[in-house]
């Protein structure tokens, strides 16, 4: 996936988590997802961020535990983001 395609995916995920946060503002798992997506967007857009933080992304795990039962479409979107994180880790040689 190209970086513009990644940005489109991440923007879609950001919209999804914003919609979920409307129903449960301040819910820590949703805040975490939101922050992780913002980090990914900064990383892909070339902003100066610590690439090692990519190893800490756990969006897929949170989606499985906290999102899947509430919104299957959003969970699937977050799983796609998680798969892209795995690809980014390979590209940047981060484990």
Secondary structure, DSSP 8 states (H G I E B T S, - for coil): --HHHHHHHHHHHHHHHHHHHHHSTT-HHHHHHHHHHHHHHHHHTT----GGGGGG--HHHHIIIIITTT-HHHHHHHHHHHHHHHHHHHHHT--
